Amino acid sequence: MLEADVLKYPTKVITNEQRAAFFANGSLVLESFVSNHWLKRLRHVVSESIESARHMTENNAVYLLESGHCVDAPALRRLNNPVCHHPDFWRFASESPMVELAADLCGPNVKFYHSKLNFKWPHVGHQFDWHQDIPAWPHTDYSPISIGLYLEDCGVEQGPLMAINGSHRGDLHSMYDNDRNWVLRIPEEDLEPGWQDRLVNLTGPAGSVVVLNCRVIHGSHQNSSPRMRPLLLNVYSSADSMPYAFNPLANQYEGVIVHGEPARYASHDPRGCELPPDWSKGYVGPWQHQANAQANEKSS
Ligand SMILES: O=C(O)CCC(=O)C(=O)O
């Protein structure tokens, strides 16, 4: 659904001003939006997930391990599709106020796409280079949004999400380098002049929610603090926004209508999107691509 049509529906869980700010900036923070009841449940299943990675020695389709991970000190970079890992993650994605929030921003008919739990382990949690999300999973329009939940307090020291206000209105950047390697990163020299003045740190106390438009340029710094930054991200779109490439995080809930009705017609935005690699042949996660790109830059 296109933005002008979404605006015809009244909001339910945010104000008109908050929705207008999201459409103007491409991101939105809702401080302490999620109840303590949900936070407690989710923290419990997150601890269980970390514990279940303790004896792992290499990455697999579910876990991306953090450097230094070992049996005595398990450390994770990402849990792919937590919704498939424990029913509480799916309940949160499909039955909590996240669903009404998605409906306020995508229109009344909302579809689930995929999810990820990005940790930033104390002292080691990595930088995430500037990028736009939608080139990794193009859809027929630009309604998709990522809704992130900070499970712990997240200040600037923990490496919060950062976004460049208004960048979703600009062109899509290529997520390939000059040698056609997929790098999922935008070099700083390619950002529009004056971008520093439009940079926002999307911080908030535990329970805060951060919403990202799928075109907005965003990234995050390393976590140099002694505190963990767990960020649970669920991606939704309007029901009539159709993915046309393989889902990099394919999962059993892709396409489930979590609010409203399924679509009869697809919504089309004429602005094109460069195709990603064929993820059906495998997906290693963003950090590997970004690290390869940085290594190539240094050696050239
Ligand atoms: O975890 C982060 O800091 C960044 C996450 C992100 O931008 C993404 O997963 O697309």
The ligand as a MOL file (V3000), in Angstrom:
LIG
                    3D

  0  0  0     0  0            999 V3000
M  V30 BEGIN CTAB
M  V30 COUNTS 10 9 0 0 0
M  V30 BEGIN ATOM
M  V30 1 O 21.8320 -4.5630 14.6690 0
M  V30 2 C 22.1290 -3.4700 14.1800 0
M  V30 3 O 22.7260 -2.6110 14.8090 0
M  V30 4 C 21.7820 -3.1280 12.7620 0
M  V30 5 C 20.7320 -4.0150 12.1950 0
M  V30 6 C 20.3760 -3.6840 10.7970 0
M  V30 7 O 20.5470 -2.5870 10.3360 0
M  V30 8 C 19.7700 -4.7090 9.9830 0
M  V30 9 O 19.6450 -5.8720 10.4360 0
M  V30 10 O 19.4050 -4.3820 8.8250 0
M  V30 END ATOM
M  V30 BEGIN BOND
M  V30 1 2 1 2
M  V30 2 1 2 3
M  V30 3 1 2 4
M  V30 4 1 4 5
M  V30 5 1 5 6
M  V30 6 2 6 7
M  V30 7 1 6 8
M  V30 8 2 8 9
M  V30 9 1 8 10
M  V30 END BOND
M  V30 END CTAB
M  END
